[in-house]
């Protein structure tokens, strides 16, 4: 899960596994797997960094066999 901010200033948490694409057009628009769109205040680069860190944290929790 990643914490983001809607354009109206409200904070929310998004399941990063549901993200299909992230674009800046000019606002950062996140398209989810189901086709829904979310527009956020964070720049695209920050959203990508949050998703990468989320993935890393999941891998740290997975035991190596």
Phi and psi in degrees as GROMACS dihedral restraints (atoms count N, CA, C in turn):
[ dihedral_restraints ]
;  ai    aj    ak    al  type     phi  dphi    fc
    3     4     5     6     1  -124.5    20    10
    4     5     6     7     1   142.7    20    10
    6     7     8     9     1   -90.7    20    10
    7     8     9    10     1   129.8    20    10
    9    10    11    12     1  -135.2    20    10
   10    11    12    13     1   174.7    20    10
   12    13    14    15     1  -128.8    20    10
   13    14    15    16     1   126.5    20    10
   15    16    17    18     1   -70.1    20    10
   16    17    18    19     1   165.6    20    10
   18    19    20    21     1   -60.0    20    10
   19    20    21    22     1   -28.4    20    10
   21    22    23    24     1   -81.3    20    10
   22    23    24    25     1     3.1    20    10
   24    25    26    27     1    93.6    20    10
   25    26    27    28     1    -6.0    20    10
   27    28    29    30     1   -78.1    20    10
   28    29    30    31     1   132.5    20    10
   30    31    32    33     1   -81.6    20    10
   31    32    33    34     1   147.2    20    10
   33    34    35    36     1  -153.6    20    10
   34    35    36    37     1   167.8    20    10
   36    37    38    39     1  -117.5    20    10
   37    38    39    40     1   133.9    20    10
   39    40    41    42     1  -118.0    20    10
   40    41    42    43     1   136.7    20    10
   42    43    44    45     1   -72.6    20    10
   43    44    45    46     1   108.7    20    10
   45    46    47    48     1   -62.5    20    10
   46    47    48    49     1   -23.1    20    10
   48    49    50    51     1   -69.0    20    10
   49    50    51    52     1   -14.4    20    10
   51    52    53    54     1   -93.3    20    10
   52    53    54    55     1    -0.3    20    10
   54    55    56    57     1   -79.5    20    10
   55    56    57    58     1   128.1    20    10
   57    58    59    60     1   -95.4    20    10
   58    59    60    61     1   -52.1    20    10
   60    61    62    63     1  -142.5    20    10
   61    62    63    64     1   158.5    20    10
   63    64    65    66     1  -131.3    20    10
   64    65    66    67     1   127.4    20    10
   66    67    68    69     1  -134.2    20    10
   67    68    69    70     1   154.7    20    10
   69    70    71    72     1  -112.3    20    10
   70    71    72    73     1   110.5    20    10
   72    73    74    75     1  -137.6    20    10
   73    74    75    76     1    51.4    20    10
   75    76    77    78     1   -81.4    20    10
   76    77    78    79     1   -20.9    20    10
   78    79    80    81     1   -72.6    20    10
   79    80    81    82     1   153.3    20    10
   81    82    83    84     1   -73.0    20    10
   82    83    84    85     1   117.4    20    10
   84    85    86    87     1  -115.1    20    10
   85    86    87    88     1   123.7    20    10
   87    88    89    90     1  -104.9    20    10
   88    89    90    91     1   124.5    20    10
   90    91    92    93     1  -101.6    20    10
   91    92    93    94     1   128.8    20    10
   93    94    95    96     1   -93.5    20    10
   94    95    96    97     1   164.7    20    10
   96    97    98    99     1   -56.6    20    10
   97    98    99   100     1   -33.1    20    10
   99   100   101   102     1   -79.8    20    10
  100   101   102   103     1    -2.9    20    10
  102   103   104   105     1    98.8    20    10
  103   104   105   106     1   -10.2    20    10
  105   106   107   108     1   -68.1    20    10
  106   107   108   109     1   153.9    20    10
  108   109   110   111     1  -119.6    20    10
  109   110   111   112     1   141.9    20    10
  111   112   113   114     1  -128.4    20    10
  112   113   114   115     1   129.2    20    10
  114   115   116   117     1  -105.6    20    10
  115   116   117   118     1   128.6    20    10
  117   118   119   120     1  -126.7    20    10
  118   119   120   121     1   161.7    20    10
  120   121   122   123     1   -76.8    20    10
  121   122   123   124     1   -30.3    20    10
  123   124   125   126     1   -65.8    20    10
  124   125   126   127     1   142.1    20    10
  126   127   128   129     1   -68.5    20    10
  127   128   129   130     1   157.2    20    10
  129   130   131   132     1   -54.1    20    10
  130   131   132   133     1   -42.6    20    10
  132   133   134   135     1   -58.4    20    10
  133   134   135   136     1   -40.2    20    10
  135   136   137   138     1   -69.1    20    10
  136   137   138   139     1   -40.8    20    10
  138   139   140   141     1   -60.7    20    10
  139   140   141   142     1   -45.3    20    10
  141   142   143   144     1   -61.2    20    10
  142   143   144   145     1   -43.3    20    10
  144   145   146   147     1   -61.7    20    10
  145   146   147   148     1   -41.1    20    10
  147   148   149   150     1   -63.4    20    10
  148   149   150   151     1   -40.8    20    10
  150   151   152   153     1   -66.6    20    10
  151   152   153   154     1   -41.7    20    10
  153   154   155   156     1   -62.3    20    10
  154   155   156   157     1   -45.1    20    10
  156   157   158   159     1   -64.4    20    10
  157   158   159   160     1   -38.2    20    10
  159   160   161   162     1   -59.2    20    10
  160   161   162   163     1   -46.9    20    10
  162   163   164   165     1   -61.7    20    10
  163   164   165   166     1   -41.2    20    10
  165   166   167   168     1   -62.8    20    10
  166   167   168   169     1   -40.6    20    10
  168   169   170   171     1   -65.8    20    10
  169   170   171   172     1   -35.4    20    10
  171   172   173   174     1   -65.8    20    10
  172   173   174   175     1   -41.5    20    10
  174   175   176   177     1   -66.2    20    10
  175   176   177   178     1   -32.7    20    10
  177   178   179   180     1   -67.7    20    10
  178   179   180   181     1   -28.2    20    10
  180   181   182   183     1   -83.1    20    10
  181   182   183   184     1   -15.8    20    10
  183   184   185   186     1   -84.1    20    10
  184   185   186   187     1   123.1    20    10
  186   187   188   189     1   -68.5    20    10
  187   188   189   190     1   142.2    20    10
  189   190   191   192     1   -87.1    20    10
  190   191   192   193     1   130.8    20    10
